[in-house]
Structures are given as structure tokens and as C-alpha cells.
């Protein structure tokens, strides 16, 4: 429970950080668009204008988001493995419901 709460907070933070935009030009010099236009557009779209810009948004924003998704996937995998383990015949704490006459998987 606490692990998933931490994951939720991580995801909310990483998602918010990724909400960034920039239209400052190919090298970030605002040669064709003044900074106030970029700020207006970003504000209108609910994005945070980048403080320092270049041709692309900083890759670390995406890396942080992807890392957060990987942590969440790891937690879910751990949970699924635990459920599978609890179904083992020697533990038998959880089981799948079967109706009368229902066949199980042969795999």
C-alpha cells in the first residue's frame, strides 16, 4: 500500500514536470518569436515554459517520466508474482473460482 502511494506521488510529480513547452526557435534564441509569445502559448496550453531552451525539450524530463513508469511496473509485477505464489498448492491462500464442470488450462 505505501509503495503504491509513493508511486502515485512520483507519477504525479513526473507528469507535472513533463508538462513543458517551448517555441523559442531552433537554437533557443527567440529570433522569430518573442519570449512573451512563448509564455502566452504555454500558459494557454497549461504548460510550463522552459527557463533555458535549445532545439528540443530537455531529455531528462522524459527520462524521469519513463523511470517512474518503470518503478510502477516493477511494483505491479511484484504484486502479480505474490498473488501467483499464494496460489501454489502448498500455500493455497488464494484460488481461482471454478464453476461445476469448468475446465482449467492445460498450459
N, C-alpha and C positions, 0 to 999 in steps of 0.2 A: 504494500500500500504506500509506504513512504517513498519507495523507489519510483513508483509511477507519479507521485506528487512532485518529486524532483524533476522527473522527465517532463511533466506538464509545464513547470516553471521554465525549464530550459527551452522547451519548444516555443513558449510564448515570447521569451527574450530573443531567441534566434530569429523567429518570424518577424518580430518588430524591427530588429536590426537590418533584416533583408529588405525592408520597405524603403528603399533608397532610389534616388533618381539623379540624373544629370543630363543636361543638354548644353554643355559648355563648349562644344566643338571637338574636333578630332584630337587636339592635344591639350584641351582644357584651358584655352586662353580667352574664351568668350569673344572671339574675333567676329562672329556673325550674330550672336545673341547676347545681350547684356545680362549680367547676373540677376537683376530683378525679375527678368522674364523667367529664368530658370526657377527662381524661388516661387513665383506665382504659379507656374505649371506644377511644380512639385506639391505645393500647398493644395492646389485644386484636386490633385490626384491622391492626396493623403500620403505623400512620400516625403522623406527627409532628403533635402538637397545635400550632396556631398561637400564637405569642407574643402577638400583638395581633390581636384579632378584630373583625369587623363582621358584617354580614348575610351576606356571601359570602366565599369564599376569595380571596386577592389574585390579581388577573388577571395579574400579571407572571409567576406560576408557569406559567400556561397559555401565555403569550406566549413564554417561554423554551423550553418544550417544542415548540411549533409552529415556532419559528425553527430549532431543532435538526433537526426533521424536514425543513424546507426545505433546510437545508445538506446533509443526507444525500441528498435527492432531486436536488440540484444535482450532487453528486458522481457519482451513478448516471447522470444524464443525460450528463455529460461522458464517462463511461466508454462508454456506448452510442454516442455520437457518434464516439468514437475507433474503436470496432470497425467502425462503418459506413464511416468514412473509409478504414480499412485494407482494405476490400473493393473499393474503387474499382479499375477495370481498370488504371489507370496505376501503382497501388501494388501491388495484388494480394498482400498479405502474409497475408491470411486469406480463406477462401472457405467457402461452404456446400457440404456434401456432397450430391451428386445421384446417385441410382441410375440405372442404364441405363433410358432411356425416360421418366424423370420429367420433367414439365413445370414450368417456373418460373412465377412470377407475371407477368401482363401489365401490372400496375399500376406 
